[in-house]
């Protein structure tokens, strides 16, 4: 495993991070990640009603806390009440207390603001975060799917309230390069690194959906998120990447993960897995350096299926919180 610093901070994270959004019920995956040298784990308070955090809390029993970088996040609804979602001071504090209890820890390493909250002043959010940092409950702060303009607002508020803002977590893959135009350059300018989320494009870049077939138990079979990507033309192009991966001595998943890690702003590629074997395979993408010929072939094969429009950041509309 290789490790990188996040943004301009001193925090070191494993190049491959394990996220348990849809895979917190997969037995053995956390143990396999730890065996592979993965130190960085991503979850969120709202995922499966807190069960994702509880799964991590149980899995890390007996693991030295200082060896882990635990990242959790807040924004999505955690209950039926009007204050059970968003980034208000009230919800931030209540959500974090619940996260600490479920994770069985006294602090989180990176507390992530999972979307921009149009209904709460940024100053209110960062003042609350400042208090939680001083209390020792949060080490660093991150965002997720914030636009470049929103990151600049966060940077200003973080400086005003002395909050260590170090990371953003955008969707980023061979197919989804939206952050490259604005988010990544702004992040580099203000010292914010990137956790690349969904680097396997919901499993499409692993080649598992060749010819449009949906294997039993796959993400597309159980979740709707991957299905919009199952376009025959796109799947044909992705299948051509198999030859690129073979020539590089990599699996298709390793090629996709290694691709995200070529960008200097990316601190880690965050991916889940449904089996320990997948975790072990994914971890081998760490430290892989792709030469220009490989990167050029990928660009040529994917062609117009690559999305780059900076307006397509996965941010909710102003009416959602």
NORCOR-V481344 format. One record per backbone hydrogen bond with DSSP energy under -1.0 kcal/mol. NH is the residue of the N-H (numbers start at 1). CO is the residue of the C=O. If there is no record, write none. Layout:
# NORCOR-V481344
nh=NH co=CO
nh=NH co=CO
This chain:
# NORCOR-V481344
nh=4 co=13
nh=6 co=11
nh=8 co=191
nh=9 co=6
nh=13 co=4
nh=15 co=2
nh=17 co=269
nh=18 co=40
nh=19 co=271
nh=20 co=42
nh=26 co=23
nh=29 co=26
nh=32 co=28
nh=33 co=29
nh=34 co=30
nh=35 co=31
nh=36 co=32
nh=37 co=34
nh=38 co=33
nh=41 co=69
nh=42 co=18
nh=43 co=71
nh=45 co=73
nh=49 co=46
nh=50 co=47
nh=51 co=48
nh=52 co=47
nh=54 co=50
nh=55 co=51
nh=56 co=52
nh=57 co=53
nh=58 co=54
nh=59 co=55
nh=60 co=56
nh=61 co=58
nh=63 co=60
nh=67 co=64
nh=68 co=65
nh=69 co=39
nh=71 co=41
nh=72 co=110
nh=74 co=112
nh=78 co=84
nh=84 co=81
nh=86 co=75
nh=92 co=88
nh=93 co=89
nh=94 co=90
nh=95 co=91
nh=96 co=92
nh=97 co=93
nh=98 co=94
nh=99 co=95
nh=100 co=96
nh=101 co=97
nh=102 co=98
nh=103 co=99
nh=105 co=100
nh=108 co=137
nh=109 co=70
nh=110 co=70
nh=111 co=140
nh=112 co=72
nh=113 co=142
nh=114 co=74
nh=125 co=121
nh=126 co=122
nh=127 co=123
nh=128 co=124
nh=129 co=125
nh=130 co=126
nh=131 co=127
nh=132 co=128
nh=133 co=129
nh=134 co=130
nh=135 co=131
nh=136 co=133
nh=137 co=132
nh=139 co=108
nh=140 co=109
nh=141 co=164
nh=142 co=111
nh=143 co=167
nh=144 co=113
nh=151 co=147
nh=152 co=148
nh=153 co=149
nh=154 co=150
nh=155 co=151
nh=156 co=152
nh=157 co=153
nh=158 co=154
nh=159 co=155
nh=160 co=156
nh=161 co=157
nh=163 co=158
nh=165 co=163
nh=166 co=141
nh=167 co=141
nh=168 co=193
nh=172 co=197
nh=173 co=176
nh=177 co=307
nh=180 co=177
nh=184 co=179
nh=186 co=182
nh=187 co=183
nh=188 co=184
nh=189 co=185
nh=190 co=186
nh=192 co=187
nh=193 co=166
nh=194 co=265
nh=195 co=168
nh=196 co=268
nh=197 co=170
nh=201 co=198
nh=204 co=201
nh=205 co=200
nh=206 co=203
nh=207 co=204
nh=210 co=207
nh=212 co=209
nh=213 co=210
nh=218 co=215
nh=222 co=218
nh=223 co=219
nh=229 co=226
nh=230 co=227
nh=231 co=229
nh=235 co=231
nh=236 co=232
nh=237 co=233
nh=238 co=234
nh=239 co=235
nh=240 co=236
nh=241 co=238
nh=242 co=239
nh=245 co=241
nh=246 co=242
nh=247 co=243
nh=248 co=244
nh=249 co=246
nh=250 co=245
nh=255 co=251
nh=256 co=252
nh=257 co=253
nh=258 co=254
nh=259 co=255
nh=260 co=256
nh=261 co=257
nh=262 co=259
nh=263 co=260
nh=266 co=263
nh=267 co=194
nh=268 co=194
nh=269 co=15
nh=270 co=196
nh=271 co=17
nh=279 co=275
nh=280 co=276
nh=281 co=277
nh=282 co=278
nh=283 co=279
nh=285 co=282
nh=286 co=283
nh=288 co=285
nh=295 co=291
nh=296 co=292
nh=297 co=293
nh=298 co=294
nh=299 co=295
nh=300 co=296
nh=301 co=297
nh=302 co=298
nh=303 co=299
nh=305 co=302
nh=306 co=303
nh=307 co=175
nh=312 co=309
nh=315 co=313
nh=320 co=317
